[in-house]
């Protein structure tokens, strides 16, 4: 039995859909539509339709690579086969930074929301946020210990309740008070603010590549991965656009409001009892992204450890639960470190930086890493057929070479463009320079030390990168053509 078989294919199509949806929908949908309404005017909802354009390329590429290459830790495997050992190592090194930042950001946002809901005094807010944040990180860490079938079912439930149900309730509740006259002056500030908002809203669609990292645990991946991406993509566009449209329809653009949550909690949109219920659902929605962050990216650590670039202990899978406990523990520790150091430090250094702003700055780190990793994935899709013709033929979603060149090129270009645009924000640019650049430099040093250690042990990284992981297989219990050929060769 090859090692990766220990990661059971337990995710069916609905689970795969809601893992993607749960990962993509974050706290931003409860902030951005209201926050940007006064900056764009009622046409703000169009920004979500514009922002989805770059995401189309990434989802398209993910559908192709995921169905052709259904292996756990796909972000690492594909990056390493395109960029070599150094590229694969740096991809996972940066993923650890991004996931740690994501966990701290989401845990902080969750704590702040509960602090507001329970009217925690300002002088106690930081302690409350950190304690609640640590508790929620530990809770979802242990949840990810459980078998993937149960873990996937939990994500399906909390995404339905926390993300989708709460948005549907808001949209339906807004219909009776929807005011068409709010749209009389459609572009009061011109078109350019709407286009700028689309740059910000793009990050509301980040997360489609997650399916590559759990592809090794999806049932019938050749069919279910493209289907999951297509269904989740349509669902997300619909929910985002409708929610933004309703915000513009019930809130005059020249009457600024901070968040959609504020509209719900302070307005007469819902009965008081329903407001409390909505507050609980929104808290679940914020926390729901924590779960798939652990689930997906621990698999990259698992795979890179099996190819010796990370310590071997991280390649171990729990004997009964079949989950990568040590890889999950690494992500938990990094997330906790960011939570207890980064948030208090930023707020202490500058009195104008609130806890919410400190958490938002962490999301800039996530955006940078996601965009960096998307570039080799898009390039990889272009050359995949030539480099791995066997796996291209086995793909469940097999675009033409011409469309792959076009989509892959556009995906890489848009990712690079958005990456550069992040540096135009003074705060985000500073955080990137202070954290991402040094962390990347340390990673490069660690890689060369690790490479030297492996060479002394007689392990050649270049040789490892020339072939696919032996754990790759298309269907549980069914050997691929490569495996059949290998077995026939052994018999002869």
ABEGO torsion letter per residue (X at the ends): XBAAAABBBABBAAAAAAAAAAAABBAAAAAAAAAAAAAAEAAAAAAAAAAAAAAAAAAAAAAAAAAABBBBGAAAAAAAAAAEAAAAAAAAAAAAAAAAAAAAAAAAAAAAAAAAAAGBBAAAAAAAAAAAAAAAAAAAAAAAABBAAAAAAAAAAAAAAAAAAAAAAAAAAAAAABBAAAAABABAAEAAAAAAAAAAAAAAABGAAAAAAAAAABBGAAAAAAAAAAAAAAAAAAAAAAAAAAAAAABBAABBBABAAAAAAABAABBAAAAAAAAAAAAAAAAAAAAAAAAAAAAAAAAAAAAGABBAAAABBBAAAGBBAAAAAAAAAAAAAAAAAAAAAAAAABAABBAAAAAAAAAAAAAAAAAAAAAAAAAAAAAAAAABAAAAAABABBBBAAAAAAAAAAAAAAAAAAAAAAAABAAAAAAAAAAAAAAAAAAAAAAAAAAAAAAAAGBBAAAAAABBBAABBABBGBBBAAAAAAAAAAAX
